[in-house]
C-alpha cells in the first residue's frame, strides 16, 4: 500500500469536487450527517487558520476527461462542509462566503448549478478572508490499494468514530452479503437509493434531513415510512436505527426464528466469524433475492393496510399504541411484520377485510408480553398472539405472491433515483393535451416520447432506461391535471402520480383497451423492430394508490439506435437530437 502525504488548498479541492472527481462508495460510506453547528465550527477553524484533521483519499484512476479521481475514505463530512460554505448554504459568525471571489464557483452560480444568496443586509467575508480561506492547505493523504484494502482502512478508521451509532459502527467497512442486504433494503425503504459509487456532489440528494435541522438534503427523515408512521423517531433514522430494525427482520426471517435483538447478538452477526458464516449460509439457502423480495412484499402489504390513512401522521402508531405519546413503536411493528410474514409468505394468504384487521390491531402494544424484552420466547408469544388476532381476515391466495409485479416501494425508488441519475429516467403525464377547451390525443407528444425511447436506447451497451407514463415531474403540471380531470394525485417528492385512467375516459374506452391502443401505436412507429418487441414484451402497468402508471423499460442493444435517419441522446434529463462528431461518441459507448 503506497501512501502519499500532501497538502491541497480548499480551492483545488473544490475544483475536484465540481469536476466530480471526489467519489463516495455507498458500500461502506455513511450518509451526510453533520449538523449546521458542526459545519460552522469547522469553517470557523479554517478561517482562523487552525489545523483540522487529516483527510484520507484513495486514488481510483483516470476519468473520461483525463482527470484523476479519488474515493473519500475519511473526511466526507468535512469536505461537504467546506464546499457547502462556498456555495452559500450557511453563514459563519453571520458572514457568507463571497462567491465572486472564486472563479469556478462564480461561473457555476451564473449557470444556475447552485443559487448564491443576494439581497440587502447580507454580509459577506471580505476579499482578504475569502482568499485566505481558499488558500488554506488541508492535510491530505492519498493511497493506492485494492478494494479490500480500502474497505479495511475505512473500517479501522471509523470503528471508533465518536459520531457513529452502534449500527453505523457495525456497518462501517463491512461488505458481507448480510451487511450489503441491510444497506440495500434500508436505502430502498428510506428513499435514498442510488448507484453504488457516486460523486460527492450527489450525496446531499440522498442524505437524511429533518424539519428541525433543515440542511436542504434530499430525504426528509420526518417523511420516511418509519417516522411518518411513528415506528421510529427522526433521531433513530439519522443514527441508522432503521438499519438495525431491518437487520433484525433479516436475521429473524433467514434464521427461521425470532432474533434475540440485544447489542451483543447484533455485534456477533457482524463480527464473529462463526455467526457471520451462519447468517451468510442462511441467506444463501433462502436465496438473497427471494429474501429481499419477500421482506418488501410484506412491507407492501402493511402499506396497503394503512393506505387510506397513510397521509395521517402516526396512523400506524396510533393503532398499535394509542398511548405511545412521543415514544416510537419499533417492537410492536416488528411483531406485526413477523405475523404478516407468516400469513403472507409462509402460508401464502392475502388480506381481504382491512377494516377488521386494523380494528383487531388496536392497542396491540398493551397486549404484548414484556414489550421491552426481546427474548426469543417472548417474541414467539407476541407473534402468535398477533397472528391469532388477524388470521381470520386473510384468505388463501390463488397466485404466487413473489410474482405480483412491481411493488410500491420499487416504484417510489425509481422516481427518487431519477434525481441522481436523470439520463436513465423520464416521465410523461400522458398523451392528451392539457388544453381545457380541446382535450385531444397529442401526436406531437407521442412522437417526442418515441424520440426519448431512442435516446435511452443510446445510453450505452448493457445499460437500461425507464420511461413512466402517467407521472408528472412538476407540481404545476400535477395541479393542472388535477383541475382538468377532477382527480387527486398522490405525490412522491416532486412527482405527481396522475395515472392513465383519466385518459382512457377521454378516449371512451376501458383502461385495458387504452393500454392496448398505446401498445399498437408503439408497434406502428418507426422504432427499430427489436426495440419495439423488447418494449411491448416488458411493458408493465403499475397500480400506485389507485392510479395506473405504464412503465416502459428500454434495454440498449449491441449498437446505437437510429430513428429513421435521426439519432437522439439523453442530455441530463432532456432528449437531444445529434449529428456529426456526437454520433461517433455514441458509437464509442457500444464498443
C-alpha positions as CSV (number, residue, x, y, z in Angstrom):
1,X,0.0,0.0,0.0
2,X,1.6,3.3,-1.2
3,X,0.6,6.3,1.0
4,X,1.5,9.8,-0.1
5,X,1.0,12.8,2.3
6,X,0.4,16.1,0.7
7,X,-1.2,19.5,1.2
8,X,-4.1,20.7,-1.0
9,X,-5.8,24.0,-1.0
10,X,-9.6,24.4,-0.5
11,X,-9.7,26.0,-4.0
12,X,-8.1,22.9,-5.6
13,X,-10.3,20.5,-3.7
14,X,-13.4,22.5,-4.8
15,X,-12.2,22.1,-8.4
16,X,-12.0,18.3,-7.9
17,X,-15.5,18.4,-6.3
18,X,-17.2,20.2,-9.1
19,X,-15.4,18.1,-11.7
20,X,-16.9,15.0,-10.0
21,X,-13.5,13.7,-9.1
22,X,-14.3,13.1,-5.4
23,X,-16.3,9.9,-5.2
24,X,-18.3,8.2,-2.4
25,X,-18.7,4.4,-2.2
26,X,-22.0,3.7,-0.5
27,X,-20.9,0.1,0.0
28,X,-19.2,1.3,3.2
29,X,-19.7,5.1,3.5
30,X,-22.5,6.5,5.6
31,X,-24.7,9.5,4.8
32,X,-24.0,13.2,5.3
33,X,-24.9,13.6,9.0
34,X,-23.2,16.7,10.3
35,X,-25.5,19.4,11.7
36,X,-25.1,23.0,10.7
37,X,-23.4,23.8,14.0
38,X,-20.7,21.2,13.3
39,X,-20.2,22.6,9.8
40,X,-19.9,26.1,11.2
41,X,-17.3,25.0,13.8
42,X,-15.1,23.5,11.1
43,X,-15.3,26.6,8.8
44,X,-14.5,28.9,11.8
45,X,-11.4,26.8,12.4
46,X,-10.3,27.2,8.8
47,X,-11.0,30.9,8.8
48,X,-8.8,31.3,11.9
49,X,-6.1,29.2,10.3
50,X,-6.3,26.4,13.0
51,X,-5.3,22.9,11.9
52,X,-8.0,20.4,11.1
53,X,-7.8,16.6,11.0
54,X,-6.3,14.7,8.1
55,X,-8.4,13.8,5.0
56,X,-7.8,10.4,3.5
57,X,-8.4,9.6,-0.2
58,X,-7.9,6.5,-2.3
59,X,-6.7,7.1,-5.8
60,X,-9.1,5.3,-8.2
61,X,-7.9,6.1,-11.7
62,X,-8.5,8.4,-14.6
63,X,-11.9,9.5,-15.8
64,X,-13.1,10.2,-19.4
65,X,-11.8,13.8,-19.1
66,X,-8.3,12.6,-18.2
67,X,-8.6,13.7,-14.6
68,X,-7.5,11.6,-11.5
69,X,-10.5,10.5,-9.4
70,X,-10.4,9.9,-5.6
71,X,-12.6,7.8,-3.3
72,X,-13.1,9.5,0.0
73,X,-12.1,7.2,2.9
74,X,-12.1,9.7,5.7
75,X,-13.3,13.3,5.7
76,X,-16.5,13.3,3.7
77,X,-18.4,15.4,6.3
78,X,-15.5,17.9,6.4
79,X,-15.3,18.2,2.7
80,X,-19.0,18.7,2.3
81,X,-18.9,21.5,5.0
82,X,-16.2,23.3,3.1
83,X,-17.9,23.1,-0.3
84,X,-21.4,23.9,1.0
85,X,-20.0,27.1,2.7
86,X,-18.5,28.2,-0.6
87,X,-21.9,27.7,-2.2
88,X,-23.7,29.9,0.4
89,X,-25.7,27.2,2.2
90,X,-24.9,28.7,5.6
91,X,-23.1,31.6,7.4
92,X,-20.2,31.5,9.9
93,X,-20.4,34.3,12.5
94,X,-23.1,35.9,10.4
95,X,-21.0,36.1,7.2
96,X,-21.4,34.3,3.9
97,X,-18.6,33.4,1.5
98,X,-18.4,35.8,-1.4
99,X,-18.9,33.6,-4.4
100,X,-17.4,36.2,-6.8
101,X,-14.0,35.6,-5.2
102,X,-13.9,32.0,-6.6
103,X,-13.9,32.0,-10.5
104,X,-15.3,28.4,-10.7
105,X,-18.0,29.0,-8.1
106,X,-18.9,32.3,-9.7
107,X,-19.4,30.6,-13.1
108,X,-21.4,27.8,-11.6
109,X,-23.6,30.2,-9.8
110,X,-24.3,32.1,-13.0
111,X,-25.0,28.9,-14.8
112,X,-27.6,28.0,-12.2
113,X,-25.8,25.0,-10.7
114,X,-26.4,26.4,-7.3
115,X,-28.1,29.6,-6.1
116,X,-26.0,32.2,-4.3
117,X,-27.6,34.4,-1.6
118,X,-28.3,38.0,-2.6
119,X,-30.3,41.0,-1.2
120,X,-29.9,43.9,1.2
121,X,-28.4,43.4,4.6
122,X,-26.5,40.2,3.7
123,X,-22.9,40.3,5.0
124,X,-20.0,38.6,3.0
125,X,-16.4,37.9,4.0
126,X,-14.1,40.5,2.6
127,X,-11.7,39.7,-0.2
128,X,-8.7,39.0,2.1
129,X,-10.6,36.5,4.2
130,X,-12.1,34.7,1.2
131,X,-8.6,34.4,-0.3
132,X,-7.1,33.0,3.0
133,X,-10.0,30.5,3.1
134,X,-9.4,29.3,-0.5
135,X,-5.7,29.1,0.0
136,X,-5.9,27.2,3.3
137,X,-3.9,23.9,2.9
138,X,-5.7,20.8,4.1
139,X,-3.7,17.8,5.2
140,X,-4.3,15.1,2.6
141,X,-3.1,11.6,2.4
142,X,-3.7,9.6,-0.8
143,X,-3.0,5.9,-1.2
144,X,-3.3,3.3,-3.9
145,X,-4.8,-0.1,-2.8
146,X,-7.2,-2.8,-3.7
147,X,-10.9,-2.5,-2.8
148,X,-10.3,-5.0,0.0
149,X,-7.6,-2.7,1.4
150,X,-9.8,0.4,1.1
151,X,-12.6,-1.3,3.0
152,X,-10.2,-2.5,5.7
153,X,-8.8,1.0,6.1
154,X,-12.3,2.6,6.3
155,X,-13.4,0.1,8.9
156,X,-10.4,0.6,11.1
157,X,-10.7,4.4,10.9
158,X,-14.5,4.5,11.5
159,X,-15.0,1.7,14.0
160,X,-14.3,4.1,16.9
161,X,-15.7,7.3,15.4
162,X,-17.4,9.4,18.1
163,X,-20.3,10.3,15.8
164,X,-21.1,6.7,14.8
165,X,-24.1,4.9,16.4
166,X,-23.7,1.2,17.3
167,X,-25.3,0.2,14.0
168,X,-23.1,2.5,12.0
169,X,-20.0,1.0,13.6
170,X,-21.2,-2.5,12.7
171,X,-21.8,-1.5,9.0
172,X,-18.6,0.6,8.7
173,X,-16.2,-1.2,6.4
174,X,-18.3,-4.4,6.4
175,X,-19.2,-5.9,3.0
176,X,-20.7,-9.3,3.7
177,X,-23.9,-10.4,1.8
178,X,-25.8,-9.8,5.1
179,X,-24.5,-6.2,5.6
180,X,-25.0,-5.4,1.9
181,X,-28.6,-6.6,2.1
182,X,-29.2,-4.5,5.2
183,X,-27.9,-1.4,3.3
184,X,-29.9,-2.1,0.1
185,X,-33.2,-2.7,1.9
186,X,-32.8,0.2,4.3
187,X,-32.0,2.6,1.4
188,X,-35.0,1.5,-0.6
189,X,-37.4,1.9,2.3
190,X,-35.9,5.3,3.4
191,X,-35.9,6.5,-0.2
192,X,-32.2,7.3,-0.5
193,X,-31.4,4.6,-3.0
194,X,-28.6,5.4,-5.5
195,X,-25.9,3.8,-7.6
196,X,-23.1,2.3,-5.6
197,X,-20.4,4.8,-6.3
198,X,-21.4,8.5,-6.8
199,X,-19.9,11.9,-6.8
200,X,-19.8,13.8,-3.5
201,X,-21.8,16.5,-5.4
202,X,-24.7,14.0,-5.5
203,X,-24.6,13.0,-1.8
204,X,-26.9,15.8,-0.5
205,X,-29.7,14.4,-2.7
206,X,-29.6,11.0,-0.9
207,X,-28.7,12.2,2.6
208,X,-31.1,12.4,5.6
209,X,-32.5,15.7,6.6
210,X,-35.2,16.7,9.1
211,X,-37.6,19.6,9.5
212,X,-35.8,20.7,12.7
213,X,-32.3,20.7,11.1
214,X,-33.3,21.8,7.5
215,X,-30.0,21.3,5.7
216,X,-31.6,21.0,2.3
217,X,-30.8,17.3,1.8
218,X,-33.0,15.2,-0.5
219,X,-34.6,12.8,2.1
220,X,-36.5,14.2,5.0
221,X,-36.5,11.8,7.8
222,X,-39.9,13.0,9.0
223,X,-41.5,11.9,5.8
224,X,-39.9,8.4,5.6
225,X,-42.3,5.5,6.3
226,X,-40.5,4.9,9.6
227,X,-41.1,8.4,11.0
228,X,-44.3,9.3,9.3
229,X,-45.9,6.3,10.9
230,X,-44.2,6.7,14.3
231,X,-42.3,3.4,14.1
232,X,-39.0,5.2,14.7
233,X,-38.1,8.8,15.7
234,X,-36.2,11.1,13.4
235,X,-33.1,10.8,15.6
236,X,-33.3,7.0,15.2
237,X,-33.2,7.3,11.4
238,X,-30.3,9.7,11.4
239,X,-28.5,7.3,13.6
240,X,-29.3,4.3,11.3
241,X,-31.5,2.5,13.8
242,X,-33.8,1.7,10.8
243,X,-30.9,-0.4,9.5
244,X,-30.8,-2.2,12.8
245,X,-34.5,-2.9,12.5
246,X,-34.0,-4.3,9.0
247,X,-31.1,-6.4,10.2
248,X,-33.4,-7.7,13.0
249,X,-36.0,-8.7,10.4
250,X,-33.5,-10.3,8.0
251,X,-31.9,-12.3,10.8
252,X,-35.4,-13.4,12.0
253,X,-36.6,-14.5,8.5
254,X,-33.4,-16.1,7.3
255,X,-32.6,-18.0,10.6
256,X,-36.3,-19.1,10.8
257,X,-36.9,-17.9,14.3
258,X,-37.4,-14.5,16.0
259,X,-34.0,-12.9,16.7
260,X,-33.0,-12.0,20.3
261,X,-32.1,-8.4,19.4
262,X,-29.5,-7.5,22.0
263,X,-26.5,-5.4,21.2
264,X,-24.2,-8.3,21.8
265,X,-26.1,-10.6,19.4
266,X,-26.2,-7.9,16.7
267,X,-22.4,-7.4,17.1
268,X,-21.8,-11.2,16.8
269,X,-23.5,-11.5,13.4
270,X,-21.3,-8.7,12.1
271,X,-18.0,-9.6,13.8
272,X,-17.9,-13.2,15.0
273,X,-16.7,-15.5,12.2
274,X,-18.9,-18.4,13.2
275,X,-22.0,-16.2,13.4
276,X,-21.2,-14.4,10.1
277,X,-20.9,-17.8,8.4
278,X,-24.3,-18.8,9.9
279,X,-26.2,-15.9,8.5
280,X,-24.4,-16.0,5.1
281,X,-25.3,-19.6,4.8
282,X,-28.9,-19.0,5.8
283,X,-29.3,-16.2,3.2
284,X,-27.8,-18.4,0.5
285,X,-30.2,-21.2,1.4
286,X,-33.2,-18.9,1.3
287,X,-32.0,-17.1,-1.8
288,X,-30.8,-13.5,-1.5
289,X,-33.3,-12.0,-3.9
290,X,-36.1,-14.2,-2.6
291,X,-35.4,-12.9,0.9
292,X,-35.2,-9.3,-0.2
293,X,-38.4,-9.6,-2.3
294,X,-40.4,-11.3,0.5
295,X,-39.5,-8.6,3.0
296,X,-40.5,-5.9,0.6
297,X,-43.7,-7.8,-0.2
298,X,-44.7,-7.9,3.5
299,X,-43.9,-4.2,3.8
300,X,-46.1,-3.5,0.8
301,X,-49.0,-5.4,2.4
302,X,-48.6,-3.3,5.5
303,X,-48.5,-0.1,3.3
304,X,-51.8,-1.4,1.7
305,X,-53.4,-2.0,5.2
306,X,-52.9,1.6,6.2
307,X,-53.0,3.2,2.7
308,X,-56.3,5.1,3.3
309,X,-54.9,6.7,6.4
310,X,-51.3,7.0,5.3
311,X,-51.5,10.7,4.9
312,X,-52.3,10.9,8.6
313,X,-49.1,11.2,10.5
314,X,-48.6,8.4,13.1
315,X,-51.6,6.5,11.8
316,X,-50.0,3.1,12.4
317,X,-48.5,4.1,15.7
318,X,-51.9,5.3,16.9
319,X,-53.4,1.9,16.0
320,X,-50.6,-0.2,17.6
321,X,-50.3,2.0,20.7
322,X,-52.7,4.9,21.1
323,X,-51.0,5.9,24.4
324,X,-47.4,6.0,22.9
325,X,-47.1,9.8,23.1
326,X,-43.7,10.7,21.8
327,X,-42.4,7.1,22.0
328,X,-41.8,5.0,18.9
329,X,-43.5,1.6,18.3
330,X,-40.5,-0.4,17.0
331,X,-41.2,-3.6,18.8
332,X,-45.0,-3.7,18.1
333,X,-44.1,-3.0,14.4
334,X,-41.6,-5.9,14.4
335,X,-44.3,-8.2,15.9
336,X,-46.8,-7.1,13.2
337,X,-44.3,-7.6,10.5
338,X,-43.4,-11.1,11.6
339,X,-47.1,-12.1,11.9
340,X,-47.8,-10.7,8.4
341,X,-44.7,-12.6,7.1
342,X,-46.1,-15.9,8.5
343,X,-49.5,-15.3,6.9
344,X,-48.5,-13.7,3.6
345,X,-45.3,-15.6,2.7
346,X,-45.3,-18.8,4.6
347,X,-49.0,-19.6,4.3
348,X,-49.5,-17.7,1.0
349,X,-52.5,-15.8,2.2
350,X,-53.7,-12.3,1.5
351,X,-55.9,-9.8,3.5
352,X,-59.5,-9.4,2.4
353,X,-61.0,-7.4,5.3
354,X,-58.7,-4.5,6.0
355,X,-61.1,-2.7,8.4
356,X,-61.3,-5.8,10.7
357,X,-57.6,-6.3,10.6
358,X,-57.0,-2.7,11.8
359,X,-59.7,-3.0,14.4
360,X,-58.1,-6.2,15.7
361,X,-54.7,-4.5,15.9
362,X,-55.9,-1.6,18.1
363,X,-53.8,-1.3,21.2
364,X,-51.6,-4.3,20.2
365,X,-48.7,-2.9,22.3
366,X,-50.6,-3.3,25.6
367,X,-51.2,-7.0,24.9
368,X,-47.6,-7.9,24.1
369,X,-45.6,-9.8,26.6
370,X,-42.8,-7.7,28.1
371,X,-42.6,-5.2,25.2
372,X,-39.2,-4.1,26.3
373,X,-37.8,-7.7,26.3
374,X,-36.6,-9.1,23.1
375,X,-36.1,-12.7,24.2
376,X,-36.9,-15.4,21.6
377,X,-39.7,-16.9,23.8
378,X,-41.4,-13.5,24.3
379,X,-41.2,-12.7,20.7
380,X,-42.7,-16.0,19.6
381,X,-45.6,-15.5,22.0
382,X,-46.2,-12.0,20.7
383,X,-46.1,-13.0,17.1
384,X,-48.5,-15.9,17.7
385,X,-50.9,-13.6,19.6
386,X,-50.9,-11.2,16.6
387,X,-51.5,-14.0,14.1
388,X,-54.4,-15.1,16.2
389,X,-55.9,-11.6,16.2
390,X,-55.8,-11.1,12.4
391,X,-55.7,-14.5,10.6
392,X,-59.5,-14.8,10.2
393,X,-59.4,-11.8,7.9
394,X,-56.9,-13.4,5.5
395,X,-57.8,-15.8,2.7
396,X,-55.7,-18.3,0.6
397,X,-54.1,-16.6,-2.3
398,X,-54.7,-18.0,-5.8
399,X,-51.3,-16.8,-7.1
400,X,-47.6,-16.9,-6.3
401,X,-47.1,-13.7,-4.2
402,X,-43.5,-13.4,-5.3
403,X,-44.6,-12.7,-8.9
404,X,-47.0,-9.8,-8.1
405,X,-45.0,-7.4,-10.2
406,X,-43.5,-4.0,-9.3
407,X,-44.2,-3.1,-5.6
408,X,-45.0,0.4,-4.4
409,X,-41.6,0.7,-2.7
410,X,-39.8,-0.1,-6.0
411,X,-41.9,2.4,-8.0
412,X,-41.1,5.2,-5.4
413,X,-37.4,4.4,-5.7
414,X,-37.4,4.7,-9.4
415,X,-38.8,8.2,-9.0
416,X,-36.2,9.1,-6.4
417,X,-33.3,7.6,-8.4
418,X,-34.2,9.9,-11.3
419,X,-32.9,12.8,-9.1
420,X,-29.3,11.5,-9.2
421,X,-29.4,9.6,-12.5
422,X,-31.6,11.8,-14.8
423,X,-30.4,10.3,-18.1
424,X,-31.9,6.9,-17.2
425,X,-35.4,8.1,-16.3
426,X,-38.1,10.1,-17.9
427,X,-41.7,10.9,-17.0
428,X,-44.8,11.9,-19.1
429,X,-48.2,12.8,-17.8
430,X,-49.8,11.1,-20.7
431,X,-50.7,11.7,-24.4
432,X,-53.6,14.0,-24.2
433,X,-53.3,17.8,-24.4
434,X,-53.9,19.9,-21.3
435,X,-56.0,22.5,-23.1
436,X,-59.2,22.9,-21.2
437,X,-61.1,23.7,-24.4
438,X,-59.8,20.8,-26.5
439,X,-58.6,17.5,-24.9
440,X,-57.1,15.7,-27.9
441,X,-54.6,12.9,-28.3
442,X,-51.4,14.8,-29.0
443,X,-49.4,13.1,-31.8
444,X,-46.5,15.5,-31.3
445,X,-46.3,14.4,-27.7
446,X,-46.3,10.8,-28.7
447,X,-43.6,11.5,-31.2
448,X,-41.4,13.1,-28.5
449,X,-41.9,10.0,-26.4
450,X,-40.7,7.8,-29.3
451,X,-37.6,10.1,-29.6
452,X,-37.0,9.7,-25.9
453,X,-37.1,5.9,-26.3
454,X,-34.4,6.0,-29.0
455,X,-32.4,8.4,-26.8
456,X,-32.5,5.9,-23.9
457,X,-31.5,3.1,-26.3
458,X,-28.3,5.1,-26.9
459,X,-27.2,5.2,-23.2
460,X,-24.6,2.5,-23.9
461,X,-24.1,-1.2,-24.3
462,X,-25.6,-3.1,-21.4
463,X,-27.5,-0.1,-20.0
464,X,-31.2,0.4,-19.4
465,X,-33.6,3.4,-19.2
466,X,-37.1,3.7,-17.9
467,X,-40.0,5.8,-19.1
468,X,-43.1,6.3,-16.9
469,X,-46.3,7.4,-18.5
470,X,-48.9,8.8,-16.1
471,X,-46.4,10.7,-13.9
472,X,-45.8,14.5,-13.8
473,X,-42.5,15.8,-12.7
474,X,-43.6,19.3,-11.8
475,X,-46.1,20.4,-9.2
476,X,-47.7,22.9,-11.6
477,X,-48.4,20.2,-14.1
478,X,-49.8,17.9,-11.4
479,X,-52.2,20.7,-10.3
480,X,-53.2,21.3,-13.9
481,X,-54.1,17.7,-14.5
482,X,-56.0,17.5,-11.2
483,X,-58.0,20.6,-12.1
484,X,-58.8,19.3,-15.7
485,X,-59.6,15.7,-14.8
486,X,-61.1,16.1,-11.4
487,X,-58.6,13.7,-9.7
488,X,-56.4,13.9,-6.6
489,X,-52.9,12.6,-7.4
490,X,-50.7,11.0,-4.8
491,X,-47.2,12.7,-4.6
492,X,-43.8,11.2,-4.3
493,X,-41.4,14.1,-3.7
494,X,-41.9,16.5,-6.7
495,X,-43.7,13.9,-8.7
496,X,-47.5,13.5,-9.1
497,X,-48.9,10.1,-9.9
498,X,-51.8,11.1,-12.2
499,X,-52.3,7.7,-13.8
500,X,-53.8,6.8,-17.2
501,X,-57.4,6.0,-16.1
502,X,-58.4,9.7,-16.9
503,X,-57.1,9.4,-20.5
504,X,-59.0,6.1,-21.0
505,X,-62.1,8.1,-20.0
506,X,-61.2,10.8,-22.5
507,X,-60.9,8.2,-25.3
508,X,-64.1,6.5,-24.2
509,X,-62.5,3.1,-23.7
510,X,-61.5,0.8,-20.7
511,X,-58.1,1.1,-19.2
512,X,-57.0,-2.2,-20.8
513,X,-58.2,-1.1,-24.2
514,X,-56.3,2.2,-23.8
515,X,-53.0,0.4,-22.9
516,X,-53.6,-1.9,-25.9
517,X,-54.0,1.3,-28.0
518,X,-50.7,2.7,-26.8
519,X,-49.0,-0.7,-27.5
520,X,-50.4,-0.6,-31.1
521,X,-49.1,3.0,-31.5
522,X,-45.6,1.9,-30.4
523,X,-45.7,-1.1,-32.8
524,X,-46.8,1.1,-35.7
525,X,-44.0,3.7,-35.1
526,X,-40.7,3.9,-36.9
527,X,-38.7,2.4,-34.0
528,X,-36.4,-0.5,-34.9
529,X,-38.3,-3.8,-34.7
530,X,-36.1,-5.2,-31.8
531,X,-36.7,-2.1,-29.7
532,X,-40.4,-2.3,-30.3
533,X,-40.5,-6.0,-29.4
534,X,-38.5,-5.6,-26.2
535,X,-40.6,-2.6,-25.0
536,X,-44.0,-4.2,-25.7
537,X,-43.0,-7.5,-24.1
538,X,-41.8,-5.9,-20.9
539,X,-44.3,-3.1,-20.6
540,X,-45.6,-3.0,-17.0
541,X,-48.8,-1.4,-15.7
542,X,-48.2,-0.3,-12.0
543,X,-51.0,0.4,-9.7
544,X,-49.9,3.0,-7.2
545,X,-52.5,4.1,-4.6
546,X,-55.4,3.6,-7.1
547,X,-53.6,5.2,-10.1
548,X,-52.2,3.1,-13.0
549,X,-48.9,4.1,-14.5
550,X,-47.3,2.5,-17.5
551,X,-43.6,1.6,-17.2
552,X,-41.6,1.2,-20.3
553,X,-38.2,-0.5,-19.9
554,X,-35.7,0.4,-22.7
555,X,-32.7,-2.0,-22.9
556,X,-29.8,-0.9,-25.0
557,X,-28.6,-3.4,-27.7
558,X,-25.2,-4.0,-29.2
559,X,-25.2,-0.9,-31.3
560,X,-26.7,2.6,-31.4
561,X,-30.3,3.1,-32.2
562,X,-31.4,5.3,-35.2
563,X,-34.9,6.7,-35.7
564,X,-35.1,6.8,-39.4
565,X,-32.1,9.0,-40.3
566,X,-32.1,10.8,-36.9
567,X,-30.2,10.0,-33.7
568,X,-31.1,11.1,-30.3
569,X,-29.4,11.0,-26.9
570,X,-30.2,11.9,-23.3
571,X,-28.5,15.1,-22.2
572,X,-29.1,15.0,-18.5
573,X,-32.8,14.8,-18.2
574,X,-33.5,16.1,-21.7
575,X,-33.8,14.4,-25.1
576,X,-31.4,15.9,-27.7
577,X,-31.1,15.3,-31.5
578,X,-27.4,15.0,-32.5
579,X,-25.2,14.8,-35.6
580,X,-21.6,14.9,-36.7
581,X,-18.9,14.1,-34.1
582,X,-21.6,13.4,-31.4
583,X,-22.7,10.4,-33.4
584,X,-19.2,8.9,-33.2
585,X,-19.2,9.5,-29.4
586,X,-22.4,7.4,-29.2
587,X,-20.9,4.6,-31.2
588,X,-18.0,4.6,-28.7
589,X,-20.4,3.8,-25.9
590,X,-21.2,0.4,-27.6
591,X,-17.6,-0.8,-28.0
